[in-house]
Amino acid sequence: MSVQTEKMTGIFNYLALAIVVVGVGLFYSLNINIWFRWGIVLFSVAGALATFFMLSPTGLHLHGYVRDSWRELGKVVWPTRKEAMQFTWIVFIFVIILALFLWLVDSSLSWLLYNVILGRGN
């Protein structure tokens, strides 16, 4: 990133932060209807987001990344309901088999250690 780009990023980031700070400051300082005050805060947050995403180089890169990611997500081939159910059952059965295997290994090692090697069994 060049020095000029870093300066521009910093300027727009601080500008977005200043917009939010002004909106929150107006929320607490103005003596008007609560809905108008919340409207000012929401407007300032929207303005800060627009400043960040439309003007800041970092925001523009982030916007491009999100757009490209959304485009790639559209290319994903999702499984059908039947395939998803089959895969779910396969995983469920595998988990049960693995749990039984680990229980068997644990029980065998426990029996070997306590009953055979240490002689503390019943």
N, C-alpha and C positions, 0 to 999 in steps of 0.2 A: 504494500500500500504506500502510495507516495505521501509526502508531507502535506501537499495541498489537499488530498483526499482525507487525510486524518483530521486536518483543520476543519474541513467542511462537515465531516461526520460529527465532530465535537460541537460545532456551532449549532447544527440542527438538533442534536440530542439535548443540548442545554436549552434551546428554544422550546422543544417539546416539554421539557421539565418545567420551564418557566410558565408555560401555558397552564399546566396542571396546578402549579402553586398559586397562580393568580385566581384560577377557578375556585380552589379550596379557600383561599383568602376571602374572596367575595362571598362565599357561602357563609362564613362566620362573621363577616363584617356588615353585610347588608341586613336591614330590618324589613324584609318583605316576606311574602307568602312562602311557606316551606317548599311548595312545588316549584316555584320559580327558582329558588336557591338550588334545589336538586337539578333543575334543568340547566342552570349555569355550570354546575359541576360536570354533568354528563356532556354538555357541549364542549367544555374545556378538555375533557378526556378524549372526546372524538376529534377535536382539533389537534391535540397532541399526537394521537395515533396517525392522523392524516399527515401531519408534518413529518413524523418519523418514516412512514411508509411511502410517502410520495416525494420527499425531498432529500432525505438522508441517504447517502450511498449504502450504508449498512441495511437500512430498511428496504431499499430497492433490491439489494442482493437477497435479502430474506424473502421478499415478495416473489422474486423469480424462483427461488428454491421451493417455496410452497406451491407455486403454479406448476413447476416441473414434477413435483412429487404427486400432485393431484392427477396430472396427466398419466404418470406411470401407474397410479392406483387404478385408473380406468382400464389399463391393459391386463390386469390380473384376471386369471381364469379361476373363478370361484367354484368349489365343488358343489355338486347337486345335493339335495337333502339326503338322498339315499346313500351317496358316498360319504357324507359327513357322519351319518348314523353308523355306517360300517366302520369307519375309522375310529369313532368313539368307542364302539364295542371292542375293537381290537386293542385299543389302549387300555380299556377297563380290564379286559382279560389278562393282558400282559402285566398290569399292576398287581392283580391278584396272584398270578403265578410268581412274580418276583417277590412279593411279600411272603408267600409260603416258603420259597427257597431261602430267603433271609432268615425266617423264623427257624427253619430246619438247621441251617448252618449255626445260628446263635445257640440253639438248644444243644446241638451236638458238641460245640466247643465248650459250652457251660458244663455239660455232663463230663466231658473229657477232662477239663481242668479241675472241677471240684470233686468228682467221684473217683476218677482213676489216678490223677497225678497227686492231688492233695489229700485224698482219702477222707474228705469231710462229708460225704454223701450219707444218705439215710440207710 
